[in-house]
Amino acid sequence: ASSALNGVIGLFAITAAAAGWGVSSWVAHRNTRSKHTLDIVAARFSQPAFSQALADFNAGFVGLKITEALVAEFATSHDPVKINAVRGMRYLVNFFEFISVGIIYGEFDERIIAKTLRGNIRYVYDKCAGWIGELQQRNPKTLEHFTRVRAHYEDL
């Protein structure tokens, strides 16, 4: 009886240790993911590339509906404002596609992204929606993650 009791106690100790390791691992993973997300968000605010891209995007496309034809016209223009607007737009949509992939595949903490970048995601997507739609008619995979995340933020 004593050996059976020792076996049960041993099994309980191993189970408790394994559960503790599991919880500890889960907490560490969650904290690492949150830190990684905050690092990405902080980089967005501290890196001049994002701010410049957004400024160029806004300066060139103010009051305009962005379409493939407009992007082609701007990209071949000799006007630096138009050229920089296209560069800024491409930077922004690629950045938000990257962020969207991270959200969808669980690499980024969606709650943090929603609180910090949701407005930017909605604004840039909505300004580019015509152009993105035209691209997706030829290849539905184009910016598919950005499109999915924007749809998710429709009601938030």
Contacts in CASP RR format, 6 or more apart in sequence:
PFRMAT RR
TARGET T0000
AUTHOR 0000-0000-0000
METHOD contacts of the structure
MODEL  1
ASSALNGVIGLFAITAAAAGWGVSSWVAHRNTRSKHTLDIVAARFSQPAF
SQALADFNAGFVGLKITEALVAEFATSHDPVKINAVRGMRYLVNFFEFIS
VGIIYGEFDERIIAKTLRGNIRYVYDKCAGWIGELQQRNPKTLEHFTRVR
AHYEDL
33 106 0 8 1.000
33 107 0 8 1.000
33 108 0 8 1.000
33 109 0 8 1.000
34 109 0 8 1.000
34 112 0 8 1.000
36 107 0 8 1.000
36 108 0 8 1.000
37 108 0 8 1.000
37 109 0 8 1.000
37 112 0 8 1.000
37 113 0 8 1.000
38 112 0 8 1.000
40 99 0 8 1.000
40 108 0 8 1.000
41 112 0 8 1.000
41 113 0 8 1.000
41 116 0 8 1.000
41 117 0 8 1.000
43 50 0 8 1.000
44 50 0 8 1.000
44 95 0 8 1.000
44 117 0 8 1.000
49 91 0 8 1.000
50 91 0 8 1.000
50 92 0 8 1.000
50 95 0 8 1.000
52 88 0 8 1.000
53 87 0 8 1.000
53 88 0 8 1.000
53 89 0 8 1.000
53 91 0 8 1.000
53 92 0 8 1.000
53 95 0 8 1.000
54 88 0 8 1.000
54 92 0 8 1.000
54 120 0 8 1.000
56 81 0 8 1.000
56 84 0 8 1.000
56 85 0 8 1.000
56 87 0 8 1.000
56 88 0 8 1.000
57 85 0 8 1.000
57 88 0 8 1.000
57 89 0 8 1.000
57 92 0 8 1.000
57 124 0 8 1.000
57 127 0 8 1.000
59 81 0 8 1.000
59 84 0 8 1.000
59 85 0 8 1.000
60 74 0 8 1.000
60 81 0 8 1.000
60 82 0 8 1.000
60 84 0 8 1.000
60 85 0 8 1.000
61 85 0 8 1.000
61 89 0 8 1.000
61 127 0 8 1.000
64 70 0 8 1.000
65 130 0 8 1.000
66 89 0 8 1.000
66 127 0 8 1.000
66 128 0 8 1.000
66 130 0 8 1.000
66 131 0 8 1.000
67 130 0 8 1.000
67 131 0 8 1.000
67 134 0 8 1.000
68 131 0 8 1.000
68 134 0 8 1.000
68 135 0 8 1.000
70 131 0 8 1.000
71 86 0 8 1.000
71 89 0 8 1.000
71 131 0 8 1.000
73 82 0 8 1.000
74 82 0 8 1.000
74 83 0 8 1.000
74 85 0 8 1.000
74 86 0 8 1.000
75 82 0 8 1.000
75 83 0 8 1.000
75 86 0 8 1.000
77 83 0 8 1.000
89 124 0 8 1.000
89 128 0 8 1.000
92 124 0 8 1.000
93 124 0 8 1.000
93 128 0 8 1.000
93 132 0 8 1.000
93 143 0 8 1.000
93 146 0 8 1.000
96 117 0 8 1.000
96 120 0 8 1.000
96 121 0 8 1.000
96 124 0 8 1.000
96 125 0 8 1.000
96 146 0 8 1.000
96 149 0 8 1.000
97 143 0 8 1.000
97 145 0 8 1.000
97 146 0 8 1.000
99 108 0 8 1.000
99 113 0 8 1.000
99 117 0 8 1.000
99 121 0 8 1.000
99 149 0 8 1.000
100 121 0 8 1.000
100 145 0 8 1.000
100 146 0 8 1.000
100 148 0 8 1.000
100 149 0 8 1.000
101 107 0 8 1.000
101 145 0 8 1.000
102 108 0 8 1.000
102 145 0 8 1.000
103 110 0 8 1.000
103 113 0 8 1.000
103 145 0 8 1.000
103 149 0 8 1.000
104 145 0 8 1.000
104 148 0 8 1.000
104 149 0 8 1.000
113 121 0 8 1.000
114 153 0 8 1.000
114 156 0 8 1.000
118 153 0 8 1.000
118 156 0 8 1.000
119 153 0 8 1.000
121 146 0 8 1.000
121 149 0 8 1.000
121 150 0 8 1.000
121 153 0 8 1.000
122 150 0 8 1.000
122 153 0 8 1.000
125 132 0 8 1.000
125 146 0 8 1.000
125 147 0 8 1.000
125 150 0 8 1.000
126 150 0 8 1.000
132 142 0 8 1.000
132 143 0 8 1.000
132 146 0 8 1.000
132 147 0 8 1.000
135 142 0 8 1.000
135 143 0 8 1.000
136 142 0 8 1.000
136 143 0 8 1.000
136 144 0 8 1.000
136 147 0 8 1.000
END
